[in-house]
Amino acid sequence: MRKPIIAGNWKMHKTVAEALAFARAIEDKLPDPEQVEAVICAPFVTLPALVEWAKGKPVGIGAQNMHFEEQGAFTGEISPVMLKELGVQYVILGHSERRQYFNETCESVNLKTHAAHKHGLIPIICVGETYEEREEGQTKEVVRSQVIKALNNLTAEQVKRSVIAYEPVWAIGTGQTPTAEEAGDVIAYIRQVAAEQFSPDVADAIRIQYGGSVKPDNIGQFMQQADIDGALVGGASLKPDAFLALLEG
Ligand SMILES: O=C(CO)COP(=O)(O)O
């Protein structure tokens, strides 16, 4: 059985003070970790305070990006070693905003995925088609290529520990979503790609989230799809009540 994983992606929101105010507002209301894995992916500068706060609580803390090298002359970058030392457990890789604005490529996502596993971080690997690609009927082709490249040369055990987030680019921050059935269909296809690239056993273990305009009032329909194992949520994860409602499904 795959445990659902609901992750908030705060993007470039919240100062340390705001992050801690959020943390205090949810800390007594977090759900049973046997039922759902709750994760907050926050800006780098808030991670030390959030990791400290999260100790012993049923919530994991993640970063939103990292470099693939352990150290070096990469001004402005953060390495997996630095995240690991802090006690960060997850890292979002290949988010469409990073692909669009910060030159992230399928090749760098693959290097980062290997680096994440080397340092014991769980990668949340984002894939998804643009509006134009969807209009041209290329959704599955695009997603297939992104998944195969991201997972290239990983071991079966590493893939099983990875999380994939299917985030159609046109659904991010727009209030538009595919239907739950459409999202479920693409996610089932991603599982099929993982079965071909690795094995049915690996495909059965890897968790695949849906992301893109997920809110408390629509998460239930996505979670009802057999192949959808959770959600990666932007805007709606910023408010304590909404985040708690998302965790309740
Ligand atoms: O990009 C997203 C999560 O990574 C989705 O953002 P929204 O939930 O704000 O659409």
The ligand as an SDF file (V2000), in Angstrom:
LIG
                    3D

 10  9  0  0  0  0  0  0  0  0999 V2000
    3.0780   24.6120   -8.5160 O   0  0  0  0  0  0  0  0  0  0  0  0
    2.3290   24.0780   -7.7110 C   0  0  0  0  0  0  0  0  0  0  0  0
    2.8670   23.2340   -6.6280 C   0  0  0  0  0  0  0  0  0  0  0  0
    4.2050   22.9220   -6.8580 O   0  0  0  0  0  0  0  0  0  0  0  0
    0.8780   24.2790   -7.7580 C   0  0  0  0  0  0  0  0  0  0  0  0
    0.6000   25.5950   -7.4260 O   0  0  0  0  0  0  0  0  0  0  0  0
   -0.9360   26.0190   -7.1390 P   0  0  0  0  0  0  0  0  0  0  0  0
   -1.4630   24.9950   -6.1530 O   0  0  0  0  0  0  0  0  0  0  0  0
   -0.8350   27.3900   -6.5560 O   0  0  0  0  0  0  0  0  0  0  0  0
   -1.6390   25.9360   -8.4450 O   0  0  0  0  0  0  0  0  0  0  0  0
  1  2  2  0
  2  3  1  0
  2  5  1  0
  3  4  1  0
  5  6  1  0
  6  7  1  0
  7  8  2  0
  7  9  1  0
  7 10  1  0
M  END
$$$$
